[in-house]
Amino acid sequence: MPEFVFGEEGIAEVAKFGDADVVVTGIVGCAGLLPTVEAIKAGKDIALANKETLISGGPVILPLLKKHNVKMTPADSEHSAIFQSLQGVPPGGLRRIILTASGGAFRDLSAEELLRLCKEDPEFIRKKATTHPNWDMGAKITVDSATLMNKGLEVIEAHYLFGADYDDIDVVVHPQSILHSAIETQDTSVIGQLGWPDMRLPLVYALSWPQRLTMPYEKMDFAKLGTMTFMEPDRTKYPSLDLSYSAGRTGGTMTAALNAANEQANEDFRAGKIGYLDIFSVIEKTMEAHKSDLSMAPSLDDIVQVDTWARGKVKELST
């Protein structure tokens, strides 16, 4: 007879069910953390498409992977690119990680123009923030791309996945989204992964690694592409980068507080409860309030409690 499961417990049951070798964790937000933990405990390798699992739960997830001898391969575009670029690089050969960002919905606006529009036409900003110029994604991640919080979160994820120090992780805006990310080796060689914006490829590689499967995707045509451009992100326009680096360098449960605060602020913004610039201010205030309760060696329960607290704090600040 078929067995029906539902809710949070049902998701956890599905994550550890049967004799599957690999579990793809693609639930948006911190909701993916507990099912991922259950899958790891069941000895299943993880294809990670949920960055929040490591951002919130990194201090718990990494020891758990080692304890259960489980592999974790990235299934998102940027970290897959880094992972692919690292193939063949010897231990100690990595010098720097270069994360590329499309720049999101507001990449062509100056900080001054964005500020003006936030004041004069907040509903235009709200609508535009949910439209991505290159990728077809869900509403939450599209807003994260507009604020560049997605890239800040990816900096933290890269730290946990590849062991790079935060001083050795850089972000560069690349509007064409062709170079999906790159690494610099100790001899200053730069190795990157390029391709058309297509989320199928990183997912396929996460499941097939270390093999390379023949796929019917459009071939890369540099003549058709023509040009690629790069620019430094404007940290005045994108305060989320400084917030993310700060949370990452603080460590412990601060990254969980950052992530939960962002999820709630993102949701409140899309619901019309707060403005675009309020996203950054409520996250910063939540992080500041968490300093008094910071745990540097948290348990899974600690991380879940901080997640709940940070969401409540944002709701309090948003009313």
Phi and psi in degrees as a GROMACS rama.xvg file:
@    title "Ramachandran Plot"
@    xaxis  label "Phi"
@    yaxis  label "Psi"
@TYPE xy
-67.5872  150.068  PRO-2
-112.231  128.621  GLU-3
-106.107  130.702  PHE-4
-131.657  156.031  VAL-5
-154.373  168.664  PHE-6
70.0381  -165.907  GLY-7
-61.7094  -40.6658  GLU-8
-66.8321  -35.7648  GLU-9
-65.1617  -41.6053  GLY-10
-62.3989  -41.1745  ILE-11
-64.6681  -38.3331  ALA-12
-64.9403  -41.9319  GLU-13
-63.4551  -39.2103  VAL-14
-62.3163  -30.4233  ALA-15
-108.38  6.41551  LYS-16
-74.638  144.512  PHE-17
68.9145  -161.213  GLY-18
-109.48  25.7215  ASP-19
-60.6724  140.103  ALA-20
-81.4077  -33.842  ASP-21
-130.512  139.41  VAL-22
-115.921  125.652  VAL-23
-88.1835  117.911  VAL-24
-101.455  104.788  THR-25
-124.354  12.8047  GLY-26
-69.8202  130.442  ILE-27
-70.6966  135.744  VAL-28
85.5319  -172.312  GLY-29
-68.0415  -11.3003  CYS-30
-61.2586  -20.1519  ALA-31
-83.1506  -7.41691  GLY-32
-66.5081  -54.3835  LEU-33
-64.6353  -42.3814  LEU-34
-61.0708  -36.1213  PRO-35
-64.7277  -41.643  THR-36
-59.3889  -44.0401  VAL-37
-64.6976  -39.3149  GLU-38
-64.3695  -40.8898  ALA-39
-64.2251  -44.4814  ILE-40
-61.5952  -28.6418  LYS-41
-83.0606  2.08336  ALA-42
80.9347  20.1922  GLY-43
-95.2804  135.953  LYS-44
-66.9639  152.124  ASP-45
-115.941  125.476  ILE-46
-98.6037  105.856  ALA-47
-90.4613  108.289  LEU-48
-110.537  6.96273  ALA-49
-118.536  99.7572  ASN-50
-67.4459  -27.4926  LYS-51
-65.5226  -22.727  GLU-52
-57.0566  -45.5204  THR-53
-82.2498  -34.7795  LEU-54
-63.3674  -45.5513  ILE-55
-82.6902  -41.828  SER-56
-107.041  9.87294  GLY-57
-47.9114  -46.7443  GLY-58
-61.0384  -21.875  PRO-59
-99.2289  -39.8562  VAL-60
-65.9754  -44.6073  ILE-61
-60.4457  -48.3306  LEU-62
-62.7486  -32.7552  PRO-63
-66.9455  -41.0064  LEU-64
-58.4386  -43.541  LEU-65
-67.3766  -42.2056  LYS-66
-61.2683  -40.2142  LYS-67
-99.696  8.01943  HIS-68
53.1699  48.6839  ASN-69
-108.708  139.862  VAL-70
-92.4996  145.721  LYS-71
-126.001  119.188  MET-72
-113.898  137.511  THR-73
-75.7743  136.885  PRO-74
-114.939  7.77325  ALA-75
-97.1707  161.098  ASP-76
-59.3276  -51.7552  SER-77
-68.2572  -46.3981  GLU-78
-75.3216  -28.1406  HIS-79
-62.8554  -41.6298  SER-80
-60.9422  -42.5692  ALA-81
-64.9273  -45.7862  ILE-82
-59.2085  -45.5741  PHE-83
-64.2905  -39.8963  GLN-84
-67.5638  -25.3294  SER-85
-81.0809  -12.5336  LEU-86
-60.8606  122.9  GLN-87
91.0204  -9.10395  GLY-88
-81.8347  124.81  VAL-89
-71.1203  160.499  PRO-90
-54.1645  134.384  PRO-91
84.7225  -2.10802  GLY-92
-82.7327  -16.4952  GLY-93
-80.3337  128.664  LEU-94
-105.841  -39.1886  ARG-95
-158.595  145.253  ARG-96
-104.679  135.784  ILE-97
-118.792  103.675  ILE-98
-87.8666  129.3  LEU-99
-98.355  146.654  THR-100
-130.349  139.718  ALA-101
-68.4352  -27.9162  SER-102
98.4569  -12.2245  GLY-103
67.0689  -165.624  GLY-104
-64.85  -24.8755  ALA-105
-109.826  19.4432  PHE-106
-64.9019  -26.9272  ARG-107
-93.3796  2.90863  ASP-108
-100.796  140.279  LEU-109
-73.4979  163.658  SER-110
-59.9106  -38.108  ALA-111
-66.4064  -42.9728  GLU-112
-68.1795  -38.5268  GLU-113
-62.9113  -43.4358  LEU-114
-61.5351  -42.3006  LEU-115
-62.8135  -44.8462  ARG-116
-68.0165  -33.7204  LEU-117
-61.4868  -34.8349  CYS-118
-80.3387  -41.6155  LYS-119
-87.4401  -32.4421  GLU-120
-145.036  67.1452  ASP-121
-61.1959  -29.4501  PRO-122
-73.3448  -31.791  GLU-123
-62.2335  -43.4705  PHE-124
-63.6512  -41.6915  ILE-125
-62.4675  -42.2723  ARG-126
-69.6168  -42.7863  LYS-127
-67.2977  -33.3647  LYS-128
-64.3249  -20.0629  ALA-129
-98.6754  16.0729  THR-130
-124.624  119.222  THR-131
-98.0247  138.611  HIS-132
-72.3556  -22.0086  PRO-133
-121.939  -37.6167  ASN-134
-112.23  149.197  TRP-135
-101.669  102.226  ASP-136
-131.805  176.271  MET-137
-71.9358  168.128  GLY-138
-63.5491  -41.3131  ALA-139
-64.1121  -50.7747  LYS-140
-69.5275  -27.9128  ILE-141
-67.9234  -40.7851  THR-142
-66.8175  -40.8189  VAL-143
-58.7955  -33.7309  ASP-144
-70.489  -38.345  SER-145
-64.0635  -38.7335  ALA-146
-83.8193  -11.3306  THR-147
67.37  13.775  LEU-148
-65.2349  -31.6749  MET-149
-57.6376  -38.1016  ASN-150
-73.895  -37.7534  LYS-151
-60.4507  -42.6563  GLY-152
-65.1199  -35.8549  LEU-153
-68.5937  -28.7249  GLU-154
-60.6441  -45.8799  VAL-155
-65.3154  -41.8842  ILE-156
-62.3676  -40.9961  GLU-157
-63.2641  -37.8551  ALA-158
-58.4627  -46.5634  HIS-159
-73.8886  -39.4349  TYR-160
-70.2553  -41.4563  LEU-161
-115.874  -1.4298  PHE-162
72.8342  17.3825  GLY-163
-80.4824  141.804  ALA-164
-69.7013  151.604  ASP-165
-62.2266  -28.5127  TYR-166
-69.9158  -13.7918  ASP-167
-108.683  19.6224  ASP-168
-123.299  116.551  ILE-169
-112.349  155.408  ASP-170
-121.088  133.738  VAL-171
-133.312  139.28  VAL-172
-83.4153  128.159  VAL-173
-134.167  91.873  HIS-174
-58.1356  -29.248  PRO-175
-77.9918  -16.0333  GLN-176
53.6854  46.8551  SER-177
-104.913  -47.408  ILE-178
-82.3266  109.701  LEU-179
-83.1558  -16.4541  HIS-180
164.583  171.124  SER-181
-152.034  168.358  ALA-182
-126.507  153.393  ILE-183
-112.721  129.738  GLU-184
-89.5009  173.609  THR-185
-61.7123  -25.5625  GLN-186
-90.506  12.0647  ASP-187
74.5063  6.48702  THR-188
-65.9379  141.496  SER-189
-112.496  125.389  VAL-190
-118.953  126.013  ILE-191
-134.233  169.064  GLY-192
-117.157  125.936  GLN-193
-118.828  152.302  LEU-194
171.612  165.722  GLY-195
-62.5323  151.928  TRP-196
-62.968  104.059  PRO-197
-155.484  110.636  ASP-198
-72.7764  -8.91451  MET-199
-66.9096  -37.4723  ARG-200
-63.2734  -51.0257  LEU-201
-61.5128  -32.7248  PRO-202
-67.5077  -43.8918  LEU-203
-61.0318  -43.3574  VAL-204
-67.4768  -37.0038  TYR-205
-61.2142  -33.803  ALA-206
-87.143  -28.1837  LEU-207
-101.026  -13.6092  SER-208
-50.6962  135.766  TRP-209
-92.901  12.8655  PRO-210
-81.8559  160.547  GLN-211
-118.277  112.903  ARG-212
-88.6355  147.67  LEU-213
-77.6634  121.944  THR-214
-125.355  151.175  MET-215
-89.0052  35.3983  PRO-216
-84.1309  162.291  TYR-217
-63.9711  130.953  GLU-218
-72.2816  149.619  LYS-219
-68.2531  129.683  MET-220
-127.343  100.093  ASP-221
-68.3347  -29.8735  PHE-222
-66.9683  -39.4944  ALA-223
-67.075  -39.1189  LYS-224
-64.8344  -47.6413  LEU-225
84.8224  -67.8017  GLY-226
-140.134  154.734  THR-227
-129.092  138.166  MET-228
-125.972  155.346  THR-229
-141.092  147.961  PHE-230
-153.609  156.076  MET-231
-75.6846  137.906  GLU-232
-68.0413  141.579  PRO-233
-82.2  107.453  ASP-234
-74.9976  -13.3965  ARG-235
-74.0665  -40.7878  THR-236
-75.3041  -29.4287  LYS-237
-121.643  73.3465  TYR-238
-62.7821  -17.8215  PRO-239
-60.9235  -28.3704  SER-240
-64.7168  -48.2556  LEU-241
-64.7204  -37.3962  ASP-242
-62.218  -41.5213  LEU-243
-70.9428  -44.885  SER-244
-61.0229  -40.2192  TYR-245
-62.5671  -45.3775  SER-246
-63.2085  -42.587  ALA-247
-63.5354  -43.4275  GLY-248
-69.2529  -31.7119  ARG-249
-67.3717  -43.6721  THR-250
78.0832  -163.576  GLY-251
58.5095  -134.264  GLY-252
-85.603  1.3612  THR-253
-65.4768  -34.5725  MET-254
-69.5976  -31.7187  THR-255
-66.8823  -39.9592  ALA-256
-64.7566  -44.1268  ALA-257
-58.1202  -48.8989  LEU-258
-64.2829  -46.1157  ASN-259
-66.0196  -40.2725  ALA-260
-62.3278  -40.4303  ALA-261
-66.3748  -43.3396  ASN-262
-58.4935  -44.8221  GLU-263
-70.5592  -41.4468  GLN-264
-64.8753  -39.6985  ALA-265
-60.098  -47.2149  ASN-266
-62.0994  -44.1356  GLU-267
-65.8747  -36.2542  ASP-268
-64.2228  -46.0527  PHE-269
-65.6142  -27.6671  ARG-270
-85.0413  -2.98998  ALA-271
82.8813  13.2831  GLY-272
-83.1359  -28.513  LYS-273
-135.634  162.434  ILE-274
-86.8451  174.022  GLY-275
-60.7345  -47.9131  TYR-276
-69.5852  -21.9896  LEU-277
-66.1818  -26.2002  ASP-278
-53.4234  -48.5682  ILE-279
-69.5689  -39.9053  PHE-280
-69.1373  -39.6939  SER-281
-71.8562  -32.1709  VAL-282
-65.7558  -46.4814  ILE-283
-61.3219  -43.1113  GLU-284
-66.6438  -36.8578  LYS-285
-66.2788  -42.8438  THR-286
-61.6817  -41.6192  MET-287
-62.7468  -42.2202  GLU-288
-68.0674  -26.132  ALA-289
-78.098  -15.8255  HIS-290
-57.3952  -33.0391  LYS-291
-73.6635  -19.3979  SER-292
-115.767  16.6952  ASP-293
-62.3917  133.49  LEU-294
-116.288  127.148  SER-295
-90.3438  -14.3858  MET-296
-133.71  66.9973  ALA-297
-76.7401  152.111  PRO-298
-87.4218  173.52  SER-299
-61.8224  -40.1287  LEU-300
-62.3566  -39.2472  ASP-301
-59.8253  -43.8332  ASP-302
-65.2332  -42.7012  ILE-303
-63.3854  -40.2514  VAL-304
-65.8703  -40.8883  GLN-305
-65.1205  -39.0493  VAL-306
-59.0426  -47.3831  ASP-307
-63.892  -44.1388  THR-308
-61.9101  -45.9779  TRP-309
-63.4673  -38.7097  ALA-310
-62.8748  -42.8904  ARG-311
-64.9287  -36.4748  GLY-312
-64.9885  -42.2267  LYS-313
-63.5099  -42.607  VAL-314
-60.4418  -39.9814  LYS-315
-63.6714  -42.9064  GLU-316
-72.2425  -22.5982  LEU-317
-88.1928  -7.17648  SER-318
